[in-house]
Amino acid sequence: MGMSDVLRSIKSAEQDAEKRLSEAQDEATRIVQDARRKASEAVQQAADASVVSTQKALDDARSKAQGVADTVKADGSKDIEAIQSASESNQSKAVQLIVDALSVE
């Protein structure tokens, strides 16, 4: 093998090495980009899950609060009806007391 063949062989080996290095760098860049994309997707999915969980907790709290409010309203309505009923039944007695008190004077 002559000197020119050796030089060509070295040159060819250098070109092959540069090509492999370039391919390796491209592959490393692709891997990093894929990792960033997957990480971004994971963060977005976690954020979405957090929003859904928070919304569910708020909805549950609203539902429970509405149930308590409905119970209080129903109890209040019963109390109002009882007071109205008692006042209606005592109205004639109150009128009679006033009439009696005015006729005594």
GUVEXMI-703763 format. One record per residue: x, y, z of N, C-alpha, C in turn; residue in three letters; residue number from 1. Coordinates in Angstrom, 2 decimals, decimal comma. Example, Ala and Ser with C-alpha at 12.3 -4.5 7.8 and 13.67 -1.06 7.14 Angstrom:
# residues 2
n_xx 13,19 | n_yy -5,69 | n_zz 7,80 | ca_xx 12,30 | ca_yy -4,50 | ca_zz 7,80 | c_xx 13,20 | c_yy -3,30 | c_zz 7,80 | residuo ala | num 1
n_xx 12,85 | n_yy -2,25 | n_zz 7,08 | ca_xx 13,67 | ca_yy -1,06 | ca_zz 7,14 | c_xx 12,90 | c_yy 0,03 | c_zz 7,87 | residuo ser | num 2
***
This chain:
# residues 105
n_xx 0,85 | n_yy -1,15 | n_zz 0,00 | ca_xx 0,00 | ca_yy 0,00 | ca_zz 0,00 | c_xx 0,90 | c_yy 1,22 | c_zz 0,00 | residuo met | num 1
n_xx 0,61 | n_yy 2,09 | n_zz -0,93 | ca_xx 1,44 | ca_yy 3,28 | ca_zz -1,07 | c_xx 0,95 | c_yy 4,38 | c_zz -0,13 | residuo gly | num 2
n_xx 1,74 | n_yy 5,43 | n_zz -0,08 | ca_xx 1,45 | ca_yy 6,58 | ca_zz 0,78 | c_xx 0,11 | c_yy 7,20 | c_zz 0,43 | residuo met | num 3
n_xx -0,21 | n_yy 7,31 | n_zz -0,86 | ca_xx -1,48 | ca_yy 7,92 | ca_zz -1,26 | c_xx -2,64 | c_yy 7,04 | c_zz -0,83 | residuo ser | num 4
n_xx -2,45 | n_yy 5,72 | n_zz -0,90 | ca_xx -3,51 | ca_yy 4,82 | ca_zz -0,43 | c_xx -3,73 | c_yy 4,96 | c_zz 1,08 | residuo asp | num 5
n_xx -2,65 | n_yy 5,11 | n_zz 1,80 | ca_xx -2,75 | ca_yy 5,28 | ca_zz 3,25 | c_xx -3,45 | c_yy 6,59 | c_zz 3,56 | residuo val | num 6
n_xx -3,09 | n_yy 7,66 | n_zz 2,84 | ca_xx -3,72 | ca_yy 8,96 | ca_zz 3,07 | c_xx -5,21 | c_yy 8,92 | c_zz 2,73 | residuo leu | num 7
n_xx -5,54 | n_yy 8,25 | n_zz 1,60 | ca_xx -6,95 | ca_yy 8,11 | ca_zz 1,24 | c_xx -7,70 | c_yy 7,31 | c_zz 2,30 | residuo arg | num 8
n_xx -7,08 | n_yy 6,30 | n_zz 2,80 | ca_xx -7,70 | ca_yy 5,47 | ca_zz 3,83 | c_xx -7,93 | c_yy 6,29 | c_zz 5,10 | residuo ser | num 9
n_xx -6,95 | n_yy 7,09 | n_zz 5,48 | ca_xx -7,08 | ca_yy 7,95 | ca_zz 6,65 | c_xx -8,19 | c_yy 8,98 | c_zz 6,42 | residuo ile | num 10
n_xx -8,17 | n_yy 9,58 | n_zz 5,24 | ca_xx -9,19 | ca_yy 10,59 | ca_zz 4,89 | c_xx -10,58 | c_yy 9,96 | c_zz 4,93 | residuo lys | num 11
n_xx -10,70 | n_yy 8,76 | n_zz 4,40 | ca_xx -11,98 | ca_yy 8,05 | ca_zz 4,39 | c_xx -12,41 | c_yy 7,73 | c_zz 5,82 | residuo ser | num 12
n_xx -11,49 | n_yy 7,31 | n_zz 6,65 | ca_xx -11,79 | ca_yy 7,01 | ca_zz 8,05 | c_xx -12,23 | c_yy 8,28 | c_zz 8,78 | residuo ala | num 13
n_xx -11,57 | n_yy 9,41 | n_zz 8,49 | ca_xx -11,94 | ca_yy 10,68 | ca_zz 9,11 | c_xx -13,36 | c_yy 11,09 | c_zz 8,69 | residuo glu | num 14
n_xx -13,67 | n_yy 10,92 | n_zz 7,41 | ca_xx -14,99 | ca_yy 11,27 | ca_zz 6,91 | c_xx -16,06 | c_yy 10,38 | c_zz 7,56 | residuo gln | num 15
n_xx -15,76 | n_yy 9,09 | n_zz 7,66 | ca_xx -16,69 | ca_yy 8,16 | ca_zz 8,32 | c_xx -16,91 | c_yy 8,56 | c_zz 9,78 | residuo asp | num 16
n_xx -15,82 | n_yy 8,94 | n_zz 10,45 | ca_xx -15,91 | ca_yy 9,35 | ca_zz 11,85 | c_xx -16,73 | c_yy 10,63 | c_zz 11,98 | residuo ala | num 17
n_xx -16,51 | n_yy 11,59 | n_zz 11,07 | ca_xx -17,27 | ca_yy 12,83 | ca_zz 11,10 | c_xx -18,76 | c_yy 12,57 | c_zz 10,84 | residuo glu | num 18
n_xx -19,04 | n_yy 11,65 | n_zz 9,92 | ca_xx -20,41 | ca_yy 11,29 | ca_zz 9,61 | c_xx -21,08 | c_yy 10,66 | c_zz 10,83 | residuo lys | num 19
n_xx -20,38 | n_yy 9,72 | n_zz 11,48 | ca_xx -20,92 | ca_yy 9,07 | ca_zz 12,68 | c_xx -21,13 | c_yy 10,09 | c_zz 13,80 | residuo arg | num 20
n_xx -20,19 | n_yy 11,00 | n_zz 13,96 | ca_xx -20,31 | ca_yy 12,03 | ca_zz 14,98 | c_xx -21,52 | c_yy 12,91 | c_zz 14,70 | residuo leu | num 21
n_xx -21,70 | n_yy 13,30 | n_zz 13,44 | ca_xx -22,85 | ca_yy 14,11 | ca_zz 13,06 | c_xx -24,16 | c_yy 13,36 | c_zz 13,31 | residuo ser | num 22
n_xx -24,19 | n_yy 12,09 | n_zz 12,95 | ca_xx -25,38 | ca_yy 11,28 | ca_zz 13,17 | c_xx -25,66 | c_yy 11,14 | c_zz 14,67 | residuo glu | num 23
n_xx -24,60 | n_yy 10,94 | n_zz 15,45 | ca_xx -24,76 | ca_yy 10,81 | ca_zz 16,90 | c_xx -25,29 | c_yy 12,12 | c_zz 17,50 | residuo ala | num 24
n_xx -24,78 | n_yy 13,25 | n_zz 17,01 | ca_xx -25,26 | ca_yy 14,54 | ca_zz 17,51 | c_xx -26,72 | c_yy 14,76 | c_zz 17,13 | residuo gln | num 25
n_xx -27,08 | n_yy 14,38 | n_zz 15,91 | ca_xx -28,48 | ca_yy 14,49 | ca_zz 15,49 | c_xx -29,38 | c_yy 13,62 | c_zz 16,36 | residuo asp | num 26
n_xx -28,92 | n_yy 12,41 | n_zz 16,62 | ca_xx -29,69 | ca_yy 11,48 | ca_zz 17,46 | c_xx -29,81 | c_yy 12,04 | c_zz 18,89 | residuo glu | num 27
n_xx -28,74 | n_yy 12,58 | n_zz 19,43 | ca_xx -28,78 | ca_yy 13,17 | ca_zz 20,77 | c_xx -29,74 | c_yy 14,35 | c_zz 20,81 | residuo ala | num 28
n_xx -29,74 | n_yy 15,17 | n_zz 19,79 | ca_xx -30,66 | ca_yy 16,31 | ca_zz 19,71 | c_xx -32,10 | c_yy 15,82 | c_zz 19,67 | residuo thr | num 29
n_xx -32,34 | n_yy 14,79 | n_zz 18,87 | ca_xx -33,69 | ca_yy 14,22 | ca_zz 18,76 | c_xx -34,14 | c_yy 13,65 | c_zz 20,10 | residuo arg | num 30
n_xx -33,25 | n_yy 12,96 | n_zz 20,79 | ca_xx -33,60 | ca_yy 12,37 | ca_zz 22,09 | c_xx -33,94 | c_yy 13,47 | c_zz 23,09 | residuo ile | num 31
n_xx -33,14 | n_yy 14,53 | n_zz 23,11 | ca_xx -33,40 | ca_yy 15,64 | ca_zz 24,03 | c_xx -34,74 | c_yy 16,31 | c_zz 23,68 | residuo val | num 32
n_xx -35,01 | n_yy 16,51 | n_zz 22,41 | ca_xx -36,27 | ca_yy 17,12 | ca_zz 22,00 | c_xx -37,46 | c_yy 16,25 | c_zz 22,40 | residuo gln | num 33
n_xx -37,33 | n_yy 14,92 | n_zz 22,18 | ca_xx -38,40 | ca_yy 14,00 | ca_zz 22,57 | c_xx -38,61 | c_yy 14,03 | c_zz 24,08 | residuo asp | num 34
n_xx -37,53 | n_yy 14,07 | n_zz 24,82 | ca_xx -37,63 | ca_yy 14,11 | ca_zz 26,28 | c_xx -38,32 | c_yy 15,39 | c_zz 26,74 | residuo ala | num 35
n_xx -37,97 | n_yy 16,50 | n_zz 26,13 | ca_xx -38,61 | ca_yy 17,79 | ca_zz 26,48 | c_xx -40,10 | c_yy 17,76 | c_zz 26,14 | residuo arg | num 36
n_xx -40,41 | n_yy 17,22 | n_zz 24,98 | ca_xx -41,82 | ca_yy 17,14 | ca_zz 24,56 | c_xx -42,60 | c_yy 16,26 | c_zz 25,54 | residuo arg | num 37
n_xx -42,05 | n_yy 15,10 | n_zz 25,89 | ca_xx -42,74 | ca_yy 14,19 | ca_zz 26,81 | c_xx -42,88 | c_yy 14,82 | c_zz 28,19 | residuo lys | num 38
n_xx -41,85 | n_yy 15,52 | n_zz 28,64 | ca_xx -41,93 | ca_yy 16,20 | ca_zz 29,93 | c_xx -43,00 | c_yy 17,28 | c_zz 29,91 | residuo ala | num 39
n_xx -43,06 | n_yy 18,02 | n_zz 28,82 | ca_xx -44,08 | ca_yy 19,06 | ca_zz 28,68 | c_xx -45,48 | c_yy 18,44 | c_zz 28,68 | residuo ser | num 40
n_xx -45,65 | n_yy 17,34 | n_zz 27,98 | ca_xx -46,93 | ca_yy 16,65 | ca_zz 27,96 | c_xx -47,30 | c_yy 16,14 | c_zz 29,35 | residuo glu | num 41
n_xx -46,32 | n_yy 15,61 | n_zz 30,07 | ca_xx -46,59 | ca_yy 15,11 | ca_zz 31,42 | c_xx -47,01 | c_yy 16,25 | c_zz 32,34 | residuo ala | num 42
n_xx -46,34 | n_yy 17,38 | n_zz 32,23 | ca_xx -46,70 | ca_yy 18,54 | ca_zz 33,05 | c_xx -48,11 | c_yy 19,01 | c_zz 32,69 | residuo val | num 43
n_xx -48,42 | n_yy 19,05 | n_zz 31,42 | ca_xx -49,76 | ca_yy 19,49 | ca_zz 30,99 | c_xx -50,83 | c_yy 18,52 | c_zz 31,49 | residuo gln | num 44
n_xx -50,55 | n_yy 17,22 | n_zz 31,40 | ca_xx -51,52 | ca_yy 16,24 | ca_zz 31,89 | c_xx -51,72 | c_yy 16,37 | c_zz 33,39 | residuo gln | num 45
n_xx -50,64 | n_yy 16,61 | n_zz 34,12 | ca_xx -50,76 | ca_yy 16,80 | ca_zz 35,57 | c_xx -51,57 | c_yy 18,06 | c_zz 35,89 | residuo ala | num 46
n_xx -51,34 | n_yy 19,12 | n_zz 35,13 | ca_xx -52,09 | ca_yy 20,36 | ca_zz 35,33 | c_xx -53,57 | c_yy 20,13 | c_zz 35,02 | residuo ala | num 47
n_xx -53,85 | n_yy 19,42 | n_zz 33,93 | ca_xx -55,24 | ca_yy 19,13 | ca_zz 33,58 | c_xx -55,91 | c_yy 18,29 | c_zz 34,66 | residuo asp | num 48
n_xx -55,20 | n_yy 17,30 | n_zz 35,17 | ca_xx -55,75 | ca_yy 16,45 | ca_zz 36,23 | c_xx -56,00 | c_yy 17,26 | c_zz 37,49 | residuo ala | num 49
n_xx -55,12 | n_yy 18,19 | n_zz 37,76 | ca_xx -55,29 | ca_yy 19,05 | ca_zz 38,94 | c_xx -56,53 | c_yy 19,92 | c_zz 38,79 | residuo ser | num 50
n_xx -56,74 | n_yy 20,47 | n_zz 37,61 | ca_xx -57,92 | ca_yy 21,30 | ca_zz 37,36 | c_xx -59,19 | c_yy 20,47 | c_zz 37,52 | residuo val | num 51
n_xx -59,18 | n_yy 19,27 | n_zz 36,98 | ca_xx -60,36 | ca_yy 18,39 | ca_zz 37,09 | c_xx -60,62 | c_yy 18,05 | c_zz 38,55 | residuo val | num 52
n_xx -59,57 | n_yy 17,73 | n_zz 39,28 | ca_xx -59,71 | ca_yy 17,38 | ca_zz 40,70 | c_xx -60,23 | c_yy 18,56 | c_zz 41,50 | residuo ser | num 53
n_xx -59,70 | n_yy 19,74 | n_zz 41,24 | ca_xx -60,15 | ca_yy 20,95 | ca_zz 41,94 | c_xx -61,60 | c_yy 21,24 | c_zz 41,61 | residuo thr | num 54
n_xx -61,98 | n_yy 21,12 | n_zz 40,35 | ca_xx -63,36 | ca_yy 21,37 | ca_zz 39,95 | c_xx -64,30 | c_yy 20,38 | c_zz 40,63 | residuo gln | num 55
n_xx -63,88 | n_yy 19,12 | n_zz 40,72 | ca_xx -64,71 | ca_yy 18,10 | ca_zz 41,37 | c_xx -64,88 | c_yy 18,43 | c_zz 42,85 | residuo lys | num 56
n_xx -63,80 | n_yy 18,85 | n_zz 43,51 | ca_xx -63,88 | ca_yy 19,21 | ca_zz 44,92 | c_xx -64,81 | c_yy 20,40 | c_zz 45,13 | residuo ala | num 57
n_xx -64,72 | n_yy 21,39 | n_zz 44,24 | ca_xx -65,62 | ca_yy 22,55 | ca_zz 44,33 | c_xx -67,07 | c_yy 22,14 | c_zz 44,10 | residuo leu | num 58
n_xx -67,30 | n_yy 21,29 | n_zz 43,11 | ca_xx -68,66 | ca_yy 20,83 | ca_zz 42,83 | c_xx -69,23 | c_yy 20,06 | c_zz 44,02 | residuo asp | num 59
n_xx -68,39 | n_yy 19,19 | n_zz 44,63 | ca_xx -68,84 | ca_yy 18,44 | ca_zz 45,81 | c_xx -69,18 | c_yy 19,37 | c_zz 46,96 | residuo asp | num 60
n_xx -68,33 | n_yy 20,37 | n_zz 47,17 | ca_xx -68,57 | ca_yy 21,33 | ca_zz 48,26 | c_xx -69,85 | c_yy 22,12 | c_zz 48,00 | residuo ala | num 61
n_xx -70,06 | n_yy 22,55 | n_zz 46,75 | ca_xx -71,29 | ca_yy 23,28 | ca_zz 46,41 | c_xx -72,52 | c_yy 22,41 | c_zz 46,66 | residuo arg | num 62
n_xx -72,41 | n_yy 21,15 | n_zz 46,25 | ca_xx -73,53 | ca_yy 20,23 | ca_zz 46,42 | c_xx -73,86 | c_yy 20,04 | c_zz 47,90 | residuo ser | num 63
n_xx -72,83 | n_yy 19,85 | n_zz 48,72 | ca_xx -73,06 | ca_yy 19,68 | ca_zz 50,15 | c_xx -73,64 | c_yy 20,95 | c_zz 50,75 | residuo lys | num 64
n_xx -73,10 | n_yy 22,10 | n_zz 50,37 | ca_xx -73,60 | ca_yy 23,38 | ca_zz 50,88 | c_xx -75,05 | c_yy 23,59 | c_zz 50,47 | residuo ala | num 65
n_xx -75,40 | n_yy 23,23 | n_zz 49,24 | ca_xx -76,78 | ca_yy 23,37 | ca_zz 48,78 | c_xx -77,69 | c_yy 22,46 | c_zz 49,58 | residuo gln | num 66
n_xx -77,23 | n_yy 21,25 | n_zz 49,89 | ca_xx -78,03 | ca_yy 20,33 | ca_zz 50,70 | c_xx -78,29 | c_yy 20,90 | c_zz 52,09 | residuo gly | num 67
n_xx -77,25 | n_yy 21,47 | n_zz 52,69 | ca_xx -77,41 | ca_yy 22,08 | ca_zz 54,02 | c_xx -78,36 | c_yy 23,28 | c_zz 53,92 | residuo val | num 68
n_xx -78,19 | n_yy 24,10 | n_zz 52,89 | ca_xx -79,06 | ca_yy 25,26 | ca_zz 52,71 | c_xx -80,51 | c_yy 24,82 | c_zz 52,52 | residuo ala | num 69
n_xx -80,73 | n_yy 23,77 | n_zz 51,75 | ca_xx -82,10 | ca_yy 23,28 | ca_zz 51,54 | c_xx -82,71 | c_yy 22,78 | c_zz 52,85 | residuo asp | num 70
n_xx -81,90 | n_yy 22,10 | n_zz 53,66 | ca_xx -82,39 | ca_yy 21,61 | ca_zz 54,95 | c_xx -82,76 | c_yy 22,77 | c_zz 55,87 | residuo thr | num 71
n_xx -81,89 | n_yy 23,77 | n_zz 55,93 | ca_xx -82,16 | ca_yy 24,95 | ca_zz 56,76 | c_xx -83,41 | c_yy 25,67 | c_zz 56,27 | residuo val | num 72
n_xx -83,54 | n_yy 25,80 | n_zz 54,97 | ca_xx -84,71 | ca_yy 26,47 | ca_zz 54,39 | c_xx -85,99 | c_yy 25,70 | c_zz 54,73 | residuo lys | num 73
n_xx -85,94 | n_yy 24,37 | n_zz 54,61 | ca_xx -87,11 | ca_yy 23,56 | ca_zz 54,91 | c_xx -87,48 | c_yy 23,67 | c_zz 56,39 | residuo ala | num 74
n_xx -86,46 | n_yy 23,63 | n_zz 57,27 | ca_xx -86,73 | ca_yy 23,78 | ca_zz 58,71 | c_xx -87,31 | c_yy 25,16 | c_zz 59,00 | residuo asp | num 75
n_xx -86,76 | n_yy 26,18 | n_zz 58,36 | ca_xx -87,27 | ca_yy 27,55 | ca_zz 58,56 | c_xx -88,70 | c_yy 27,68 | c_zz 58,08 | residuo gly | num 76
n_xx -89,01 | n_yy 27,06 | n_zz 56,95 | ca_xx -90,38 | ca_yy 27,11 | ca_zz 56,42 | c_xx -91,35 | c_yy 26,43 | c_zz 57,39 | residuo ser | num 77
n_xx -90,94 | n_yy 25,32 | n_zz 57,98 | ca_xx -91,79 | ca_yy 24,63 | ca_zz 58,96 | c_xx -92,00 | c_yy 25,52 | c_zz 60,18 | residuo lys | num 78
n_xx -90,95 | n_yy 26,17 | n_zz 60,64 | ca_xx -91,07 | ca_yy 27,07 | ca_zz 61,80 | c_xx -92,01 | c_yy 28,23 | c_zz 61,49 | residuo asp | num 79
n_xx -91,88 | n_yy 28,79 | n_zz 60,28 | ca_xx -92,75 | ca_yy 29,91 | ca_zz 59,88 | c_xx -94,20 | c_yy 29,45 | c_zz 59,84 | residuo ile | num 80
n_xx -94,45 | n_yy 28,28 | n_zz 59,28 | ca_xx -95,81 | ca_yy 27,75 | ca_zz 59,22 | c_xx -96,37 | c_yy 27,53 | c_zz 60,63 | residuo glu | num 81
n_xx -95,53 | n_yy 27,04 | n_zz 61,52 | ca_xx -95,99 | ca_yy 26,80 | ca_zz 62,90 | c_xx -96,32 | c_yy 28,13 | c_zz 63,58 | residuo ala | num 82
n_xx -95,49 | n_yy 29,14 | n_zz 63,37 | ca_xx -95,75 | ca_yy 30,46 | ca_zz 63,97 | c_xx -97,02 | c_yy 31,06 | c_zz 63,39 | residuo ile | num 83
n_xx -97,20 | n_yy 30,96 | n_zz 62,08 | ca_xx -98,40 | ca_yy 31,50 | ca_zz 61,45 | c_xx -99,64 | c_yy 30,78 | c_zz 61,96 | residuo gln | num 84
n_xx -99,54 | n_yy 29,48 | n_zz 62,09 | ca_xx -100,69 | ca_yy 28,70 | ca_zz 62,56 | c_xx -101,03 | c_yy 29,08 | c_zz 64,00 | residuo ser | num 85
n_xx -100,00 | n_yy 29,22 | n_zz 64,83 | ca_xx -100,23 | ca_yy 29,60 | ca_zz 66,23 | c_xx -100,80 | c_yy 31,01 | c_zz 66,32 | residuo ala | num 86
n_xx -100,29 | n_yy 31,92 | n_zz 65,49 | ca_xx -100,80 | ca_yy 33,29 | ca_zz 65,54 | c_xx -102,24 | c_yy 33,36 | c_zz 65,06 | residuo ser | num 87
n_xx -102,60 | n_yy 32,56 | n_zz 64,08 | ca_xx -103,98 | ca_yy 32,55 | ca_zz 63,58 | c_xx -104,92 | c_yy 31,99 | c_zz 64,65 | residuo glu | num 88
n_xx -104,48 | n_yy 30,96 | n_zz 65,34 | ca_xx -105,35 | ca_yy 30,38 | ca_zz 66,36 | c_xx -105,45 | c_yy 31,29 | c_zz 67,58 | residuo ser | num 89
n_xx -104,43 | n_yy 32,08 | n_zz 67,83 | ca_xx -104,47 | ca_yy 32,99 | ca_zz 68,99 | c_xx -105,03 | c_yy 34,36 | c_zz 68,64 | residuo asn | num 90
n_xx -105,30 | n_yy 34,62 | n_zz 67,37 | ca_xx -105,77 | ca_yy 35,94 | ca_zz 66,95 | c_xx -107,13 | c_yy 36,27 | c_zz 67,57 | residuo gln | num 91
n_xx -108,03 | n_yy 35,33 | n_zz 67,55 | ca_xx -109,36 | ca_yy 35,60 | ca_zz 68,11 | c_xx -109,28 | c_yy 35,82 | c_zz 69,61 | residuo ser | num 92
n_xx -108,41 | n_yy 35,12 | n_zz 70,31 | ca_xx -108,22 | ca_yy 35,32 | ca_zz 71,75 | c_xx -107,66 | c_yy 36,71 | c_zz 72,01 | residuo lys | num 93
n_xx -106,70 | n_yy 37,15 | n_zz 71,17 | ca_xx -106,09 | ca_yy 38,47 | ca_zz 71,34 | c_xx -107,13 | c_yy 39,56 | c_zz 71,11 | residuo ala | num 94
n_xx -107,98 | n_yy 39,40 | n_zz 70,12 | ca_xx -109,03 | ca_yy 40,38 | ca_zz 69,84 | c_xx -109,99 | c_yy 40,45 | c_zz 71,02 | residuo val | num 95
n_xx -110,34 | n_yy 39,30 | n_zz 71,53 | ca_xx -111,27 | ca_yy 39,26 | ca_zz 72,66 | c_xx -110,65 | c_yy 39,93 | c_zz 73,88 | residuo gln | num 96
n_xx -109,36 | n_yy 39,73 | n_zz 74,13 | ca_xx -108,68 | ca_yy 40,38 | ca_zz 75,25 | c_xx -108,71 | c_yy 41,90 | c_zz 75,10 | residuo leu | num 97
n_xx -108,48 | n_yy 42,38 | n_zz 73,88 | ca_xx -108,49 | ca_yy 43,82 | ca_zz 73,62 | c_xx -109,91 | c_yy 44,37 | c_zz 73,83 | residuo ile | num 98
n_xx -110,90 | n_yy 43,67 | n_zz 73,32 | ca_xx -112,29 | ca_yy 44,11 | ca_zz 73,46 | c_xx -112,67 | c_yy 44,13 | c_zz 74,95 | residuo val | num 99
n_xx -112,27 | n_yy 43,10 | n_zz 75,67 | ca_xx -112,58 | ca_yy 43,04 | ca_zz 77,10 | c_xx -111,89 | c_yy 44,17 | c_zz 77,86 | residuo asp | num 100
n_xx -110,64 | n_yy 44,43 | n_zz 77,48 | ca_xx -109,88 | ca_yy 45,49 | ca_zz 78,16 | c_xx -110,49 | c_yy 46,85 | c_zz 77,85 | residuo ala | num 101
n_xx -111,02 | n_yy 47,08 | n_zz 76,69 | ca_xx -111,62 | ca_yy 48,36 | ca_zz 76,34 | c_xx -113,00 | c_yy 48,51 | c_zz 76,98 | residuo leu | num 102
n_xx -113,71 | n_yy 47,44 | n_zz 77,15 | ca_xx -115,03 | ca_yy 47,56 | ca_zz 77,73 | c_xx -114,98 | c_yy 47,70 | c_zz 79,24 | residuo ser | num 103
n_xx -113,90 | n_yy 47,35 | n_zz 79,89 | ca_xx -113,74 | ca_yy 47,49 | ca_zz 81,32 | c_xx -113,49 | c_yy 48,98 | c_zz 81,63 | residuo val | num 104
n_xx -112,87 | n_yy 49,65 | n_zz 80,81 | ca_xx -112,56 | ca_yy 51,05 | ca_zz 81,05 | c_xx -113,70 | c_yy 51,92 | c_zz 80,86 | residuo glu | num 105
***
